[in-house]
Amino acid sequence: MPLQEASEIWQDPEHMPSNPAILLDTMCLQAANVLAAAAQLAPLDKVEILSHEIRFQILSRAKAVDSELATWPFLVPQDWWPVTLERSSIPQDIVNAGLHGDHCDVYPDTCICGIWLSWYSTRLKIFGIVADFDQIEYKMDAVLRIQQTVDFMFAAVPFMLGSKSKPAGLFEYGFKYPCLPGQSISRAHYHAAAAFGGHTLWPPLKAILEHKRHLRPDQAHFAIQQLRRLRILYDARMPDESGTR
């Protein structure tokens, strides 16, 4: 069964939305169509029996969508970009609570961080299609891209959760968050991170574990660890954290 290739998206550049968040939503919708087609045509346990033609159609569409997604950062204002902090500039309380690797990223605010995480999550899912459907040529490259994308996503965790390891009120200020040298954490970030940080991180972390079989062991461990941390912070009963793949 061939995929439906017709789409008016991106056919008229003059009518493209100028807001980066709206533009990303448009790209994510196109990606969702590819993901739905892949899920309908080929459940994971039956991928190997697909015909070469159908496999080629799915891979071609996934790669086309990712090419569009890859342009998005170049359309983002400079002041939306995160700044990387090395471990030596991150308070030890934050490192102890949850730092993956040797750095984290500081974003302008939690909303912009969430938009970047949406972009990373969507590319992650597209890379997952390539890794699952391509048997030889691009499979290893897609797995590497999955792992690199996950590392970028993990770098946002300290900005959203700081040094928190237990439930706290919206107006508590005893926690630490990473910030640029010479700057201090605003009360607005304390409030926004408390209100939205965990809820913003939950879907990306769950998306990461959906590709567990393509992750490095340290990545799978950190994702599970941070989901358990969210359960503690929000005193919530979360769905299964083990991942589905």
C-alpha positions in Angstrom: 0.0 0.0 0.0 1.7 3.3 -1.1 2.0 6.2 1.2 0.0 9.4 0.6 2.7 11.8 -0.5 0.4 14.9 -1.3 0.8 17.8 1.1 0.4 21.5 0.7 2.8 22.2 3.6 5.9 24.1 2.6 4.7 24.4 -1.0 4.2 28.2 -0.7 7.1 29.8 1.3 5.4 33.2 1.3 2.6 31.7 3.5 5.0 30.1 6.0 4.3 31.1 9.6 7.1 33.4 11.0 6.8 32.3 14.6 9.4 29.5 15.2 7.0 27.7 17.6 4.2 27.7 15.0 6.5 26.6 12.3 7.7 23.7 14.4 4.1 22.7 15.1 3.6 22.5 11.3 6.7 20.4 10.9 5.7 18.1 13.8 2.3 17.6 12.1 4.0 16.4 9.0 6.2 14.1 11.1 3.1 12.7 12.9 1.7 11.7 9.5 4.8 9.7 8.7 4.8 8.1 12.2 1.2 7.2 11.8 1.8 5.7 8.4 4.7 3.7 9.7 2.8 2.4 12.7 -0.1 1.4 10.5 1.9 -0.3 7.8 4.5 -2.0 9.9 4.3 -3.0 13.6 7.8 -3.4 14.9 7.6 -7.2 15.0 6.7 -7.3 11.3 9.1 -4.8 9.8 11.3 -7.5 8.4 8.6 -8.9 6.2 7.8 -5.6 4.5 8.4 -5.4 0.8 11.3 -3.3 -0.4 8.9 -0.8 -2.1 7.0 -0.1 1.1 10.1 0.1 3.2 11.7 2.5 0.7 8.5 4.7 0.7 8.5 5.0 4.5 12.2 5.7 4.7 12.1 8.3 1.9 9.3 10.1 3.6 10.9 10.0 7.0 14.2 11.4 5.6 12.3 14.2 3.8 10.6 15.2 7.0 13.8 15.2 8.9 15.4 17.4 6.3 12.7 20.0 7.0 13.1 19.6 10.7 16.9 20.1 10.4 16.3 23.6 9.1 14.3 24.7 12.1 17.2 25.8 14.4 18.4 28.2 11.6 15.0 29.9 11.8 15.2 30.4 15.6 16.2 33.8 17.0 19.7 33.8 18.5 18.2 34.6 22.0 16.3 31.3 21.9 19.4 29.3 21.8 20.6 27.6 25.0 24.0 28.2 26.5 26.1 25.2 27.6 27.6 25.1 31.1 30.4 22.7 31.9 30.3 20.5 35.0 32.8 22.8 36.8 30.2 25.7 36.6 27.3 23.6 37.9 26.5 23.5 41.6 27.3 20.1 43.1 23.7 19.8 44.5 22.4 19.8 40.9 25.1 17.3 39.8 24.0 15.0 42.6 20.3 15.4 41.8 20.7 14.5 38.1 23.4 15.5 35.6 24.1 13.3 32.6 27.6 13.6 31.2 29.7 16.6 31.9 27.5 19.6 31.0 24.0 21.0 30.9 22.2 23.6 28.9 20.7 26.9 30.2 17.7 28.2 28.2 16.1 31.6 28.2 13.0 30.2 29.9 11.0 27.0 30.5 8.7 27.7 27.6 11.5 27.9 25.1 13.2 24.9 26.6 9.9 23.0 26.1 9.9 24.0 22.4 13.4 22.8 21.9 12.5 19.5 23.6 9.6 19.1 21.2 12.0 19.5 18.3 14.4 17.0 19.7 11.6 14.5 20.5 10.2 14.7 17.0 13.6 14.1 15.4 14.2 11.3 17.8 11.0 9.6 16.6 11.9 10.1 12.9 15.4 8.7 13.5 13.7 5.7 15.2 11.8 5.0 11.9 15.0 5.0 10.0 16.7 2.8 12.6 13.8 0.3 12.5 13.1 0.2 8.8 16.5 0.5 7.2 18.3 -2.9 7.5 21.7 -1.8 6.3 22.7 1.5 4.8 21.5 4.1 7.3 20.6 2.0 10.3 23.9 2.6 12.3 23.9 6.3 11.5 20.3 6.6 12.7 21.2 4.8 16.0 24.1 7.2 16.5 21.8 10.2 15.8 19.3 8.8 18.3 22.0 8.6 21.0 23.3 12.1 20.2 19.7 13.6 20.3 19.1 11.9 23.7 22.3 13.5 25.1 21.0 16.9 24.0 17.6 16.2 25.7 19.3 15.1 28.9 21.2 18.4 29.0 17.9 20.2 29.7 17.0 18.2 32.8 19.0 20.4 35.3 17.5 23.6 33.9 14.0 22.2 34.5 14.5 20.3 37.8 17.5 22.0 39.3 18.6 20.3 42.6 15.2 19.1 43.5 15.0 15.6 44.9 11.7 15.8 47.0 8.3 17.5 46.6 8.3 21.3 47.2 5.8 24.1 47.0 5.5 26.6 44.1 7.0 29.4 46.1 10.0 27.6 47.7 13.4 29.1 46.8 15.8 26.8 48.6 16.7 24.9 45.5 19.5 25.6 43.0 19.3 25.8 39.2 22.1 26.2 36.7 22.7 29.8 35.6 25.3 31.7 33.6 28.3 33.1 35.4 27.6 36.5 37.0 23.8 35.9 36.8 21.3 34.7 39.4 18.1 32.7 39.1 15.0 34.8 38.7 11.9 34.2 40.8 10.0 33.7 37.5 12.2 30.7 36.8 11.7 29.2 40.2 7.9 29.5 39.7 7.9 28.3 36.1 10.2 25.4 36.7 8.2 24.3 39.7 4.9 24.5 37.8 5.9 23.2 34.4 9.4 21.6 34.6 8.4 18.1 35.4 5.3 18.1 33.1 7.5 19.4 30.3 10.1 16.7 30.8 7.7 13.8 31.2 6.8 13.3 27.5 10.4 13.6 26.2 11.7 11.1 28.8 9.0 8.7 27.9 9.8 9.1 24.2 13.4 8.4 24.9 12.5 5.1 26.5 10.3 4.1 23.6 13.7 3.8 21.8 15.4 1.9 24.6 16.9 -0.8 22.4 18.8 1.9 20.5 20.2 3.6 23.6 23.5 3.2 25.4 23.1 1.6 28.8 23.9 4.8 30.6 21.2 6.6 28.7 18.5 4.1 29.5 19.5 4.2 33.1 19.4 8.0 33.3 16.0 8.2 31.6 14.5 5.7 34.1 16.2 7.4 37.0 14.7 10.8 36.0 11.2 9.4 35.5 11.4 8.0 39.0 12.6 11.3 40.2 9.6 13.0 38.7 7.3 10.5 40.4 8.9 11.5 43.7 8.8 15.3 43.0 5.2 15.3 42.0 4.1 12.5 44.4 2.5 10.9 41.4 1.9 7.4 40.2 3.5 7.2 36.7 2.9 4.6 34.0 5.5 1.9 33.4 9.0 3.4 33.2 10.8 0.4 31.7 10.2 1.4 28.1 8.4 -0.5 25.3 11.3 -1.3 23.0 
